[in-house]
Amino acid sequence: MNLSGKTAVYGVIGDPVAHSLSPAMQNAAFEALGLNSVFLAFQVPAVKVEFALRGMRGLGICGLNVTMPDKNAVIPHLDEVDETARFLGSVNTILNDSGKLRGFSTDGAGAHRALIENGAELAKKKLVVLGGGGAAKAVAYTLAQEVAELTLLNRTPQKLADLAKAITQKFQTKVTVGSTSPNEIQRSLQDADVLVNATSVGMHPHTAQSLVKPEWLKPTLTVMDIVYNPEETKLAQDAKAAGARVVSGVEMLIYQGAASFEIWTGKPAPVEVMRNAAQNQLKHRASGGDGIGES
Ligand SMILES: NC(=O)c1ccc[n+]([C@@H]2O[C@H](COP(=O)([O-])OP(=O)(O)OC[C@H]3O[C@@H](n4cnc5c(N)ncnc54)[C@H](OP(=O)(O)O)[C@@H]3O)[C@@H](O)[C@H]2O)c1
C-alpha cells in the first residue's frame, strides 16, 4: 500500500468493530484496481455517531460502512437517505458526495446478488424468510420486489406487521406472517422454492443449532443462511446433504461490500478479490480462534 498526501480515506464505524471483515475486503479491492485509497476500522459507540459524522465532513473521509449499533443512529446526521434505507430505518453505507453525506442500505442488494450469482431463481417463486431483525427486514424488502409470494416467520411475529403491510402495499407481493414454531416452518417449506435464514440461530458459539429440521429440506429448494460465522452453518450442512442449492452467508457479505465499493468508487467491484480476502480472514480467524464481528 502506497500511502501519500493524496490517499483517499474510507472506513467502517461500529462497536465492536475490530473484527470486521470489511477492511480486508475493501483494501484488497482498492489495491486490485490500483486506487490510492485506504480503509480503516473506527470504534464508534452510538452516542458518538454525531461526532464521527462531523469528523467525516471535516476530514473529507470519502465513504463509511456502518455496522451495529450505529445503523439507525447515523440517519439524523445525513443529508440524504435512499428510499430503501429510509424505509428500513437503517444505513450501512455512507458516501461523502462533495460534502453531502448520502446514506444507503446494501444488505438487501447483497443478498439478492448472492442468490442470483449462485444460480437461484426468484421471479415467480415462493420465498420463506426466517427472522425479523435488521438483516431479515433488508433481505425481505429487497427480495419481495421479485418473488411472487413471501412468508415471513419470526420468533416474535408482531415485529413483522409493519414490514408485511408495507411490502403488500408497495410491491403487491402476497405476504404471510407467522412464527418460527416447528409446525409453521415445516408447513411453509412444503411448497417453498427459496429459504433464507436471517436469524442469528446457528451463529458461533451455538453452531449445532438450526430452526429447520433436515427432513423438511429437499433438492428443489435454494437455501441461503446469512450467518457467516461459521462459514458453513448446521442449516447449510443439512441443506447440502438434502441436495438443495446452498448459498453461504459469506456470499451476501461479499456482495453487500461490493455494492458499497461501487457506490463509493463508481467502478465495478473486483468480487473475486474481495471473496479471497474475506475467506482468508475467516480461515485465519478459524485457525486462531479469533471472534468475528459484523460486516
Ligand atoms: N451475511 C451478511 O452479510 C450478514 C449481514 C447482516 C447480518 N448477518 C447475520 O445475520 C444474523 C442476524 O442479524 P441482525 O442484524 O438481523 O440481528 P438482530 O437484529 O439482532 O435479529 C436477530 C434475529 O434472530 C432471531 N433470533 C435470535 N435468537 C433466536 C432463537 N433462539 N430462535 C428464533 N429466533 C431467534 C431474532 O428473533 P426476535 O425478533 O424474536 O428476537 C431476530 O429475528 C446475525 O447472525 C448476523 O451476523 C449477516
The ligand as an SDF file (V2000), in Angstrom:
LIG
                    3D

 48 52  0  0  0  0  0  0  0  0999 V2000
  -24.0430  -12.2680    5.6020 N   0  0  0  0  0  0  0  0  0  0  0  0
  -24.2150  -10.9690    5.8230 C   0  0  0  0  0  0  0  0  0  0  0  0
  -23.7950  -10.1160    5.0350 O   0  0  0  0  0  0  0  0  0  0  0  0
  -24.9350  -10.5140    7.0560 C   0  0  0  0  0  0  0  0  0  0  0  0
  -25.3920   -9.1800    7.1640 C   0  0  0  0  0  0  0  0  0  0  0  0
  -26.0870   -8.7950    8.3270 C   0  0  0  0  0  0  0  0  0  0  0  0
  -26.3040   -9.7230    9.3310 C   0  0  0  0  0  0  0  0  0  0  0  0
  -25.8230  -11.0030    9.2030 N   0  0  0  0  0  0  0  0  0  0  0  0
  -26.0760  -12.0110   10.2570 C   0  0  0  0  0  0  0  0  0  0  0  0
  -27.4850  -12.1900   10.3410 O   0  0  0  0  0  0  0  0  0  0  0  0
  -27.8690  -12.5150   11.6780 C   0  0  0  0  0  0  0  0  0  0  0  0
  -28.9990  -11.5640   12.1260 C   0  0  0  0  0  0  0  0  0  0  0  0
  -28.5010  -10.2320   12.1410 O   0  0  0  0  0  0  0  0  0  0  0  0
  -29.4310   -8.9820   12.5380 P   0  0  0  0  0  0  0  0  0  0  0  0
  -28.5980   -7.7810   12.3840 O   0  0  0  0  0  0  0  0  0  0  0  0
  -30.7470   -9.0380   11.8260 O   0  0  0  0  0  0  0  0  0  0  0  0
  -29.6670   -9.2810   14.0850 O   0  0  0  0  0  0  0  0  0  0  0  0
  -30.8830   -8.8400   15.0180 P   0  0  0  0  0  0  0  0  0  0  0  0
  -31.4850   -7.5690   14.5240 O   0  0  0  0  0  0  0  0  0  0  0  0
  -30.3810   -8.9510   16.3980 O   0  0  0  0  0  0  0  0  0  0  0  0
  -32.0050  -10.0080   14.7840 O   0  0  0  0  0  0  0  0  0  0  0  0
  -31.8080  -11.3150   15.2580 C   0  0  0  0  0  0  0  0  0  0  0  0
  -32.9250  -12.2170   14.7210 C   0  0  0  0  0  0  0  0  0  0  0  0
  -32.6960  -13.5660   15.1410 O   0  0  0  0  0  0  0  0  0  0  0  0
  -33.8660  -14.0330   15.8470 C   0  0  0  0  0  0  0  0  0  0  0  0
  -33.4470  -14.9880   16.8770 N   0  0  0  0  0  0  0  0  0  0  0  0
  -32.3930  -14.8560   17.7410 C   0  0  0  0  0  0  0  0  0  0  0  0
  -32.3190  -15.9480   18.5180 N   0  0  0  0  0  0  0  0  0  0  0  0
  -33.3500  -16.7660   18.1630 C   0  0  0  0  0  0  0  0  0  0  0  0
  -33.8090  -18.0360   18.6030 C   0  0  0  0  0  0  0  0  0  0  0  0
  -33.1810  -18.6910   19.5830 N   0  0  0  0  0  0  0  0  0  0  0  0
  -34.8760  -18.5860   17.9780 N   0  0  0  0  0  0  0  0  0  0  0  0
  -35.5140  -17.9360   16.9680 C   0  0  0  0  0  0  0  0  0  0  0  0
  -35.1120  -16.7300   16.5020 N   0  0  0  0  0  0  0  0  0  0  0  0
  -34.0630  -16.1600   17.0980 C   0  0  0  0  0  0  0  0  0  0  0  0
  -34.4900  -12.7830   16.4260 C   0  0  0  0  0  0  0  0  0  0  0  0
  -35.8430  -13.0330   16.7530 O   0  0  0  0  0  0  0  0  0  0  0  0
  -36.6670  -11.9590   17.6640 P   0  0  0  0  0  0  0  0  0  0  0  0
  -37.0170  -10.8210   16.7350 O   0  0  0  0  0  0  0  0  0  0  0  0
  -37.8460  -12.7100   18.1150 O   0  0  0  0  0  0  0  0  0  0  0  0
  -35.7520  -11.5440   18.7820 O   0  0  0  0  0  0  0  0  0  0  0  0
  -34.3120  -11.8290   15.2300 C   0  0  0  0  0  0  0  0  0  0  0  0
  -35.2570  -12.1220   14.2240 O   0  0  0  0  0  0  0  0  0  0  0  0
  -26.5910  -12.4090   12.5120 C   0  0  0  0  0  0  0  0  0  0  0  0
  -26.0510  -13.7080   12.6690 O   0  0  0  0  0  0  0  0  0  0  0  0
  -25.6610  -11.5680   11.6400 C   0  0  0  0  0  0  0  0  0  0  0  0
  -24.2990  -11.8670   11.8550 O   0  0  0  0  0  0  0  0  0  0  0  0
  -25.1680  -11.4110    8.0930 C   0  0  0  0  0  0  0  0  0  0  0  0
  1  2  1  0
  2  3  2  0
  2  4  1  0
  4  5  1  0
  4 48  2  0
  5  6  2  0
  6  7  1  0
  7  8  2  0
  8  9  1  0
  8 48  1  0
  9 10  1  0
  9 46  1  0
 10 11  1  0
 11 12  1  0
 11 44  1  0
 12 13  1  0
 13 14  1  0
 14 15  2  0
 14 16  1  0
 14 17  1  0
 17 18  1  0
 18 19  2  0
 18 20  1  0
 18 21  1  0
 21 22  1  0
 22 23  1  0
 23 24  1  0
 23 42  1  0
 24 25  1  0
 25 26  1  0
 25 36  1  0
 26 27  1  0
 26 35  1  0
 27 28  2  0
 28 29  1  0
 29 30  1  0
 29 35  2  0
 30 31  1  0
 30 32  2  0
 32 33  1  0
 33 34  2  0
 34 35  1  0
 36 37  1  0
 36 42  1  0
 37 38  1  0
 38 39  2  0
 38 40  1  0
 38 41  1  0
 42 43  1  0
 44 45  1  0
 44 46  1  0
 46 47  1  0
M  CHG  2   8   1  16  -1
M  END
$$$$
